[in-house]
Amino acid sequence: MALTKVQIISNALAQLGHAPIVSLIDQDELVVAAEQAFDMLLPSVLSANNWRFASKFEQLSLLVETPPPPYLYVYQLPSGWLKTLSVWPNTYDWDIFNGNKIYTFKQGPWYMQFIYQPDVSALPPWFVNYFVYEIAAYLCLSNAQKTEYYSVIEGKRNQMQAMACAIDCQNRPQFTQVDFPVLGNRAIGGVYPNSIS
């Protein structure tokens, strides 16, 4: 079951000893701060990692504007773009300016794999579990009753982040290296070393 923004904030507040909430309207200062933290932290946390659930692959649109020298072509970045993961063609002859355009020397179809912010209802449960502690850790120093409470929340945040990253990386095939040329071609020693044939 997908959680709403209110439920995620309520769970984060519960980590700080606040009573659960069912609405963000007419709440105290801590709830207002938690909502602001949610809005600020979500795009930041998504772009700080290569989350597979928050990645898209789209063709870029060529713009008709004339780029400044030395560039020859300008493409529009996709809507919702937070961070580039890769581009195709696989080249390094491009730059991003203005936060919404990619300037390059090559023409043709351009594709980009990028991080975007999905709807809150599409956030997977393991990411939500981590993000709850991200919000709680952000609010903890200014709202915790004891200073050592921050280290407890921060430790739990690190643990939940590691778990979320481990689960997310399973959304891509894992490849094993079956041939180890350095190990297979080294001399084992002795009278009859291994041969390279």
Secondary structure, DSSP 4 states (H G I P E B T S, - for coil): -PPPHHHHHHHHHHHTTPPP-S-STT--HHHHHHHHHHHHHHHHHHHTTT-GGGEEEEEPEEP-SPPPTT--EEEEPPTT--EEEEEES--S-EEEETTTEEEES--S--EEEEE----GGGS-HHHHHHHHHHHHHHHHHHH-SSTHHHHHHHHHHHHHHHHHHHHHGGGS--------HHHHTS---SSSPPP--
